[in-house]
Amino acid sequence: MKRILQVCHSVMYKQITAWVLHGILMDELEEFFVQRHQPPEDTTTQRLMPSESSDDQCVISPAGHFTLRTDMLPLYFPLRIAEKILFIGESVQMFSREKKQKNGTLKTVFKTQEDGFAVELLRLQQQADFCITDVETVISKIRSCIAEHLWKLVMEEADLLAHLQLVKNLYLLGRGELFLHFIEAADHLLQAPPKPTTEYDVNITFQLTVRNIVTGDDSFLDTFHLTVPASINKLQGDSGSIESGWHRLGLAYTVDWPLHILFTERVLEKYNSVFKYLLSVQRAQTALQGCWAAQMQRKNTKRPALLTAASWQLHNHMTFLVNNLQYYLMVDVLESQFSQLLDKVQSTKDFEAIRLAHDTFLMNIQAHSFLLLKPVSHCIRELLNLCQTFCTLICSPVVIPPCKETTALSQREMDQLKNISRSFSRQTAVLFKILSGVRSHQSSPHLAQFLMRMDYNKYFTAAGGQLGSTFIDNKVLQGQQKTG
């Protein structure tokens, strides 16, 4: 029996050696625990986090090319060692493939250490008894060599820190002034459903905006471009209405080697979801500011007293909500999390530690921005849509005509304003209820942080968790600080 086990282990060692030193799978019968990943037709796994799969017996590599079949592992072979083997082999294969394409010759990532690693693996293969401690020691040494080499590639040759700052400036709206001007310049292009020419026009507008706003290097335009997919069948949003170009707008990033091992397709999809969300908040804030400016220009225009008070109260409440949400996202979430990411990246020389820190950063900004908490994210999106609808109504030519002489709103428009006010009050009440219900949970401190921004003077609490209602009892609000 001992001899049989030694022969079986010898086959496994040969497979491991070929995989970790050369990135080669010698497994025609699919008996090795590392196999090529075959994505399902519905591409569900493409949206999963690294090291997760819909199948409990599979662990997909971060790059998504290979999978770890845990059901093929011997019972005494730890998963942590198998994951290291998966990482080593895929890294070796990636590096060897790219070098061969660039130089025409195949160079090893290990340089002078390859022979030493081969000798150690051969010694394990010749041992009479299988020792998992010896296996982990050798595999850990190989993994450390690979991780350090990848660290040098991404940090020194590819300048990862500069790319992270660039990703923050664009995907996370770090250059707020750039997107503020872009929103104003591209609004007429993106208000309507996208056409086949919309994407080209929007990118021209974006490039002109960058050259007007950004002083210095604008070479990032070669790797970033906006996407506005057009559809023959006009797509509809959740509410059944036709989606505008703003709802379809995305940001694409052409990642150069070797940063593609960090900014994978799944990672860029997550960045894109954050980008769309932050842009919707920025658009709502810009629209409210534009509405305020338009009303200031018409401050001497005569309006019925009730309408003026109602519209201004609703506008102030909307501005209060959006400004606090914007500050929370940009300062409490993005700046804080990005600072932590830079600290971790600069304090290690292990590529896997960098990838883990980046994945944690991306997951945290999604969670703290409420994108992973569907009830809150849905509520916030509804509130932002109401802000846009309100600004469109108030700043329409009928409400604020070019001339100074004006007429009161029609009954239909007054009914629209009341419906917006009621919907805004209802959604803010739902938001307050959700935030209040979980703010004491230690697992969701970011919800308590956002609620503190919203309810710092207990105005929100005194109003029953509602904002925007034009029929709030003045006695309830007496003594409370105004939100405007």
ZAMARGU-4260 file (C-alpha; in steps of 0.2 Angstrom, whole numbers, plus 5000, padded with zeros to 4 digits):
<rodrens>
0) 5000/5000/5000 | 5014/5012/5004 | 5022/5009/4987 | 5006/5012/4978 | 5003/5028/4987
5) 5021/5033/4983 | 5018/5030/4964 | 5001/5040/4965 | 5010/5054/4974 | 5024/5054/4961
10) 5011/5057/4947 | 5003/5071/4956 | 5021/5079/4959 | 5025/5078/4941 | 5008/5087/4937
15) 5012/5100/4950 | 5030/5103/4944 | 5025/5105/4926 | 5011/5118/4932 | 5021/5128/4944
20) 5037/5129/4935 | 5031/5130/4917 | 5013/5134/4917 | 5009/5117/4908 | 4994/5106/4912
25) 4999/5088/4909 | 4982/5081/4912 | 4973/5073/4897 | 4961/5064/4908 | 4957/5079/4919
30) 4963/5070/4935 | 4973/5085/4941 | 4964/5098/4953 | 4969/5112/4942 | 4959/5113/4926
35) 4954/5126/4913 | 4939/5136/4917 | 4924/5134/4905 | 4912/5148/4908 | 4894/5143/4907
40) 4883/5150/4893 | 4874/5162/4905 | 4890/5170/4911 | 4884/5171/4929 | 4901/5167/4936
45) 4908/5182/4927 | 4899/5193/4940 | 4906/5183/4955 | 4920/5188/4966 | 4937/5180/4964
50) 4938/5163/4972 | 4919/5161/4971 | 4909/5151/4960 | 4891/5144/4958 | 4898/5127/4961
55) 4904/5124/4979 | 4917/5112/4971 | 4926/5125/4961 | 4937/5140/4965 | 4939/5151/4950
60) 4956/5160/4949 | 4955/5180/4949 | 4960/5180/4931 | 4946/5168/4927 | 4956/5157/4915
65) 4958/5142/4927 | 4948/5134/4941 | 4952/5123/4956 | 4942/5107/4957 | 4941/5105/4976
70) 4933/5088/4974 | 4949/5082/4965 | 4960/5086/4980 | 4966/5072/4992 | 4957/5073/5009
75) 4974/5077/5017 | 4979/5090/5005 | 4974/5108/5012 | 4964/5120/5001 | 4976/5134/5005
80) 4991/5125/4997 | 4980/5121/4981 | 4976/5139/4980 | 4994/5144/4980 | 4998/5131/4967
85) 4984/5138/4956 | 4991/5156/4958 | 5009/5151/4954 | 5004/5141/4938 | 4993/5154/4931
90) 5005/5168/4934 | 5019/5158/4926 | 5009/5155/4911 | 5003/5173/4910 | 5021/5179/4911
95) 5028/5167/4899 | 5015/5170/4886 | 5017/5188/4886 | 5036/5187/4885 | 5035/5175/4871
100) 5023/5187/4861 | 5034/5202/4864 | 5052/5195/4862 | 5049/5179/4852 | 5058/5169/4865
105) 5051/5160/4880 | 5059/5167/4896 | 5056/5159/4914 | 5050/5170/4928 | 5061/5161/4940
110) 5078/5166/4932 | 5092/5157/4941 | 5080/5149/4954 | 5071/5137/4943 | 5084/5123/4944
115) 5083/5124/4963 | 5065/5123/4964 | 5065/5108/4952 | 5077/5099/4963 | 5066/5102/4978
120) 5051/5096/4969 | 5060/5080/4963 | 5066/5077/4981 | 5048/5077/4987 | 5043/5065/4973
125) 5056/5053/4978 | 5051/5053/4997 | 5044/5037/5003 | 5032/5045/5014 | 5021/5060/5009
130) 5024/5075/5020 | 5012/5089/5018 | 5023/5101/5028 | 5037/5099/5016 | 5025/5102/5002
135) 5019/5118/5009 | 5037/5124/5013 | 5042/5122/4994 | 5026/5129/4987 | 5027/5144/4999
140) 5045/5148/4993 | 5039/5147/4975 | 5024/5157/4978 | 5035/5171/4987 | 5046/5171/4972
145) 5032/5174/4960 | 5023/5186/4971 | 5039/5197/4973 | 5042/5197/4954 | 5024/5202/4950
150) 5026/5216/4963 | 5041/5223/4954 | 5031/5222/4937 | 5016/5231/4943 | 5024/5243/4955
155) 5040/5248/4947 | 5038/5244/4928 | 5019/5248/4927 | 5018/5262/4940 | 5003/5255/4949
160) 5001/5270/4960 | 4999/5282/4946 | 4986/5270/4938 | 4976/5269/4954 | 4976/5288/4955
165) 4970/5289/4937 | 4956/5276/4941 | 4951/5286/4956 | 4951/5302/4946 | 4939/5295/4932
170) 4929/5280/4938 | 4927/5288/4956 | 4925/5306/4950 | 4941/5312/4959 | 4942/5325/4946
175) 4925/5332/4950 | 4927/5349/4941 | 4930/5339/4925 | 4914/5329/4926 | 4904/5345/4932
180) 4909/5353/4915 | 4906/5337/4905 | 4888/5335/4912 | 4884/5353/4907 | 4892/5350/4889
185) 4884/5333/4886 | 4867/5335/4893 | 4859/5339/4877 | 4867/5323/4869 | 4862/5311/4883
190) 4844/5317/4888 | 4836/5307/4874 | 4838/5288/4871 | 4855/5285/4863 | 4857/5284/4844
195) 4871/5275/4835 | 4881/5291/4834 | 4879/5296/4852 | 4894/5287/4858 | 4905/5296/4846
200) 4898/5313/4849 | 4899/5310/4868 | 4918/5305/4867 | 4922/5321/4856 | 4913/5331/4870
205) 4923/5322/4883 | 4939/5325/4875 | 4936/5344/4872 | 4931/5345/4890 | 4947/5337/4896
210) 4958/5348/4885 | 4949/5363/4892 | 4950/5358/4910 | 4965/5347/4913 | 4981/5356/4912
215) 4996/5345/4908 | 4996/5327/4903 | 4980/5321/4894 | 4987/5305/4888 | 4975/5295/4898
220) 4962/5298/4884 | 4971/5284/4874 | 4966/5271/4887 | 4949/5278/4894 | 4934/5281/4883
225) 4915/5283/4887 | 4903/5270/4881 | 4884/5273/4876 | 4877/5257/4869 | 4863/5260/4857
230) 4850/5247/4855 | 4838/5244/4840 | 4825/5240/4853 | 4824/5255/4864 | 4829/5248/4881
235) 4818/5252/4896 | 4822/5255/4914 | 4815/5247/4930 | 4800/5259/4929 | 4796/5254/4911
240) 4801/5271/4904 | 4813/5272/4890 | 4831/5274/4896 | 4840/5290/4891 | 4859/5291/4886
245) 4863/5295/4904 | 4857/5279/4910 | 4867/5270/4897 | 4883/5279/4899 | 4898/5270/4905
250) 4917/5271/4906 | 4929/5259/4897 | 4947/5256/4902 | 4960/5248/4890 | 4972/5240/4903
255) 4990/5237/4897 | 5000/5222/4902 | 5004/5218/4916 | 4990/5228/4925 | 4977/5217/4917
260) 4980/5204/4931 | 4974/5217/4943 | 4961/5226/4933 | 4951/5211/4927 | 4935/5212/4917
265) 4925/5208/4933 | 4934/5222/4942 | 4931/5235/4929 | 4912/5230/4929 | 4912/5234/4947
270) 4921/5251/4944 | 4908/5255/4931 | 4893/5252/4942 | 4901/5264/4955 | 4905/5276/4941
275) 4887/5277/4935 | 4880/5278/4953 | 4892/5293/4957 | 4888/5301/4941 | 4869/5301/4945
280) 4873/5309/4961 | 4883/5322/4953 | 4870/5325/4940 | 4856/5328/4953 | 4867/5340/4963
285) 4871/5350/4947 | 4853/5350/4942 | 4848/5357/4959 | 4861/5370/4958 | 4856/5375/4941
290) 4838/5376/4947 | 4843/5388/4961 | 4853/5399/4949 | 4838/5400/4937 | 4826/5405/4951
295) 4838/5418/4958 | 4838/5426/4941 | 4819/5427/4942 | 4818/5432/4960 | 4807/5447/4956
300) 4795/5436/4946 | 4778/5436/4954 | 4771/5419/4960 | 4757/5413/4970 | 4763/5412/4988
305) 4759/5394/4991 | 4768/5388/4976 | 4783/5398/4979 | 4785/5392/4997 | 4781/5374/4992
310) 4793/5373/4978 | 4807/5382/4988 | 4804/5370/5003 | 4805/5355/4992 | 4821/5362/4983
315) 4829/5365/4999 | 4826/5348/5006 | 4832/5339/4990 | 4848/5350/4990 | 4850/5345/5009
320) 4849/5327/5005 | 4859/5326/4989 | 4873/5337/4996 | 4875/5326/5012 | 4875/5311/5001
325) 4888/5318/4990 | 4899/5323/5004 | 4897/5306/5013 | 4902/5297/4997 | 4917/5307/4992
330) 4924/5310/5009 | 4918/5297/5021 | 4919/5283/5009 | 4930/5286/4994 | 4944/5297/5001
335) 4945/5286/5017 | 4945/5270/5008 | 4958/5276/4995 | 4970/5282/5008 | 4969/5265/5016
340) 4972/5256/5000 | 4988/5267/4996 | 4994/5263/5014 | 4993/5244/5011 | 5000/5244/4993
345) 5015/5254/4999 | 5018/5244/5014 | 5020/5227/5005 | 5031/5218/4992 | 5019/5204/4989
350) 5008/5205/4974 | 4994/5194/4981 | 4993/5206/4996 | 4991/5221/4984 | 4977/5211/4975
355) 4968/5207/4991 | 4970/5225/4997 | 4962/5231/4980 | 4948/5219/4980 | 4944/5224/4998
360) 4944/5242/4993 | 4932/5239/4979 | 4921/5229/4989 | 4921/5242/5003 | 4916/5256/4992
365) 4902/5246/4984 | 4896/5241/5002 | 4898/5259/5010 | 4890/5267/4994 | 4875/5255/4997
370) 4876/5247/4980 | 4876/5230/4989 | 4861/5234/5000 | 4847/5234/4987 | 4833/5242/4997
375) 4844/5257/5001 | 4852/5259/4984 | 4835/5258/4975 | 4828/5271/4987 | 4842/5283/4984
380) 4841/5280/4965 | 4822/5284/4966 | 4826/5300/4976 | 4839/5306/4963 | 4826/5303/4949
385) 4814/5313/4958 | 4827/5327/4960 | 4829/5327/4941 | 4811/5327/4938 | 4808/5342/4949
390) 4822/5352/4941 | 4815/5348/4924 | 4798/5354/4929 | 4804/5370/4938 | 4816/5375/4925
395) 4805/5372/4910 | 4802/5387/4899 | 4784/5386/4905 | 4788/5389/4923 | 4803/5401/4920
400) 4801/5409/4903 | 4814/5420/4895 | 4804/5436/4898 | 4801/5443/4915 | 4783/5442/4913
405) 4776/5425/4918 | 4760/5416/4922 | 4756/5404/4936 | 4758/5385/4934 | 4744/5376/4926
410) 4734/5364/4936 | 4743/5349/4928 | 4760/5356/4933 | 4754/5359/4951 | 4748/5341/4952
415) 4765/5335/4946 | 4774/5346/4959 | 4763/5339/4973 | 4766/5321/4966 | 4784/5324/4967
420) 4783/5331/4984 | 4773/5316/4991 | 4785/5303/4982 | 4800/5312/4989 | 4793/5312/5007
425) 4788/5293/5005 | 4805/5288/4999 | 4814/5298/5012 | 4803/5290/5025 | 4808/5273/5019
430) 4827/5278/5019 | 4826/5284/5036 | 4817/5269/5042 | 4830/5257/5035 | 4845/5268/5041
435) 4837/5269/5059 | 4834/5250/5059 | 4852/5245/5056 | 4862/5260/5062 | 4866/5251/5079
440) 4873/5235/5071 | 4891/5234/5072 | 4892/5226/5055 | 4885/5242/5046 | 4894/5257/5054
445) 4893/5266/5037 | 4874/5267/5038 | 4876/5275/5055 | 4889/5287/5048 | 4877/5292/5033
450) 4862/5294/5045 | 4873/5306/5056 | 4876/5316/5041 | 4858/5317/5037 | 4851/5319/5055
455) 4865/5329/5064 | 4853/5341/5071 | 4838/5329/5073 | 4828/5338/5060 | 4825/5322/5051
460) 4819/5314/5067 | 4808/5328/5071 | 4800/5328/5054 | 4795/5310/5056 | 4809/5304/5044
465) 4801/5314/5030 | 4808/5327/5019 | 4800/5337/5005 | 4782/5337/5012 | 4774/5354/5010
470) 4761/5350/5024 | 4773/5347/5038 | 4766/5354/5054 | 4776/5370/5059 | 4774/5366/5077
475) 4784/5350/5075 | 4798/5360/5066 | 4798/5374/5079 | 4816/5377/5086 | 4824/5366/5073
480) 4838/5372/5062 | 4833/5375/5044 | 4841/5363/5031 | 4842/5376/5018
</rodrens>
